[in-house]
């Protein structure tokens, strides 16, 4: 539904603003809202199960990046993935979206991207 996709787009724009202003608490909140929104509305139980399983694995890790420019670079890259996911939603590419999430967005070695809460 276009209303949901528009809301997802709003969250990606909000995340860009939060990164730019170094408001990482707001970034994390907007990211959680984005993720919860697509999980609630995707209608693909296997995708939701995959997301939740990968998220559980990722959240067991704890990392911190000291360099502010590295942090911004990583978070902007993560948010560009959110935008790519939104594009796949709009185009109805469910299989491609599931693969993108498993192979690219939720890679365990990139768990650092999920860990910013400050």
Secondary structure, DSSP 8 states (H G I E B T S, - for coil): -HHHHHHHHHHHHHHHHHHHTT-HHHHHHHHHHHHHHHHHHS--HHHHHHHHHHHHHHHT-------HHHHHHHHHHHHHHHHHHHHHHHHT-HHHHHHHIIIIIT-GGGGGGG----
